[in-house]
Amino acid sequence: METFCYKPIGYVRSPFKDRDHAPKFYTESGDALARLELLPAYQDGLLGVEPGMELMMLFAFHKTDRHDLQVHKRGTGPLTGVFATRSSRRPNGIGVSIIKVVSIDGTLLTFRGVDMLDGTPVLDLKIAE
């Protein structure tokens, strides 16, 4: 079996400090703002990223310490295979959300669509279109 090692490109600074208070889905975050503190080595990767753009943010579920192959959908719904959910209890602990860029200042990217906890390691950004 292969092993992969990913290094964060930055970290989310979010108003959500624990899972109990974080939205379960990026569309549920309303007007909440967060910032991606991109590591300086990756700043050149922001060329072409503009306010108003939607990006896919891939991140690590860094506060989850286990995985389940079946979970209750949305916490209380029917028992469902984890691959048919957005549960953080995944075999590889990788999350994805669509964010909307509000502003960029050097290595600081402010965005809406935050459903990540403060300190979440970001693995990659990709255009959402």
Phi, psi and omega in degrees: 000135180281151175240138179241145178234122179248143177251136179299146173265350180173187184223145179276135169252106190241152174286352183263116185263340179216160185297329182295335183252357181273145174298150179278346185211144185300333180285350181264004186273356178058227182269008181302138178249149174219170178230141168263121173265094182287138176293140185307328181297342184252005183303321180298339178290349179275356178303124181096347176278128185231154173305141182096341180288150172256131180235150169273126176253118175263132186216167179262133172283082189282350180257003180262129183246011178207166173228153179228142177275343174227135181223163174277118183304129181059024175089325183232356183281195183292152176297127188219148174298138185303331182286351176256019181223178173254017183306146176280349183272065186254155179304326181246002173056037179254130178248161176217136176221154174265122179247156176244121182291127177262314179201161177226130177224094183066246180261009179255119180245114178269137185212163170251161181099025184279119170231021180257155176278157176302133180090002181300128176286130179264131183265326184192161171233140177218149177297141186271352184280000000 
